[in-house]
Amino acid sequence: MKRNLLAALSCAAALIAVSGCASVPNPASIPKELTIAELSQKGQTAIDDNNEKAAEVYYRLIIERFGTDAGALTGAEFEIAHIRIKQKKWADAKTMLEAIVSRYESSGGAGLPPEYLILAKNDLSKVPGLKPEDKPADAK
């Protein structure tokens, strides 16, 4: 009985240790030829695996490598802001989401993927402490 209990506790400790140490890629080791879509897919897979740190590496790499593409920049920034919402890092999320919404309201905003405006407004409406007049009117 004691041996089984010790074995079970040992296995549980090993599982906790492994899940708590999810790997985070070194940006320098990520192939330069990966496309925006491939990096984004890796970011989504990392999120699905509850590895937000790895996901952020991929999204920051999109910003670094493809930041001149306003659509890619907006998508990657939204994903990072959405991670902040999930982490309840409200101030960071609010700043990023407001920047995204502002980008849509600028003269070049019409050429951006429309889904990120809706998603950013939805996430912005989740930030606690916003006065009613600061909450996006069309957030769902």
N, C-alpha and C positions, 0 to 999 in steps of 0.2 A: 504494500500500500504506500509506504513512504517513498519507495523507489519510483513508483508511478507518478506520485505527486511531484517529486523533484524533477522527473523527466518532463512533465507537463509544464511546470514553472520555467524550466530551462528553455523549452520550445517557445513559450509565450514571450520570454525575455528576448530571445533571438528574433522573433517576428517583430517585436516592437523596435528593436535596434535597427533592423533592416528597413522597416517602413519609415522610420524617422530620419533616415540618412539617404533619401532619394537623391540620385545623382544629378548634379547640375553641370551642364556642358561648359567647357571652356570656349568662349567665342572664337578664339584663334584656331581651335580644332574643327570648327564647323566649315565644311567645304564652301569655298567662295562661289562656286557655280550654282549653288542652290537658288532656286527662284523664290519670288515672294510667296507664291502658293505653297511651295515645299516648306519654307520656313514657317509659314502660318499653320500648315498642317502639323508640323512638329510642335508648335506652340499649343495647338488644340489637344494634341495627344498628351502633352505634359499636363495640361489642365485636367483632362479626363483621368490621368493617373494621380491627381491631387499633388502635383509637383509645380506649384505656382512659381517657384524660383527659376526652374528650368524654362517654364513658359515665358517668363519675363526676359530671359536671355534671348530667346528666339525673336520676341517682338522688338526688343531693343536693337537686335541685329538687323531687322527689317528697316528700322528707322535709320540706322547707321549706313546701311548699304543702299537703300532705296528711298531715302528721305526726300529726295527731290520730286518723287512721284506723290502728289498730294493725296491720292486715294490710298496708296499703301501706307503713307504716314498717318493718315486719319484712322485707318483700320487698326494699325499697330498701337497707336496711342489709346484708342478706345479699349482695346483688349487689356492694356496695362491698367487703365482707369477702372475697368470692370473688376479686375483682380483686386484693386484697392477697395472697391465697394464690398466685395466678398470678405475682405480682411477687416472691414469696418474702419479703414483708415480714411475717414471722411474728408479731412482737409485736403489730402493729396488728391483724392478722387474728385472732389469739387473743383479744384483748380484745373485739373486735366479736362474734365467734362465741360466746364465753362469755356475753355480754350477751343475745344472741338465745336461746340455750338456757335461760338463767335466766328470760327472759320467759315461755317456755313452761311453766316449772315453777311460775310464780306462779299466783294464783287466776284471772287472766283468760286464761291460756294456752290453755284449751280452745277459745276462740273464734278462735284464730289459724289461718291456713292450715297444715295439717299437713306439707306438703312442705318447708317451710323448716326445720322442726326436724330432719328427716332429713338434708337437705342441709347444715345447719350442723354437725351431728354428724360427717358424713362429712368435711367440710373440716377440722374441728377435729382429727380423727384424723390429718391430714396434717402437722400442726404438729410439727416436729422438737423433741426435747428434752422432750416431755411424759412424765412418769412413767406407767407402765402404769396405775396407779390413777386418773390424771387423764384418760385417754383414754376417750371415750364407749363404754360397753359394747355398745350396739346400733348403732354406726356400721358401715356396710357398705363 
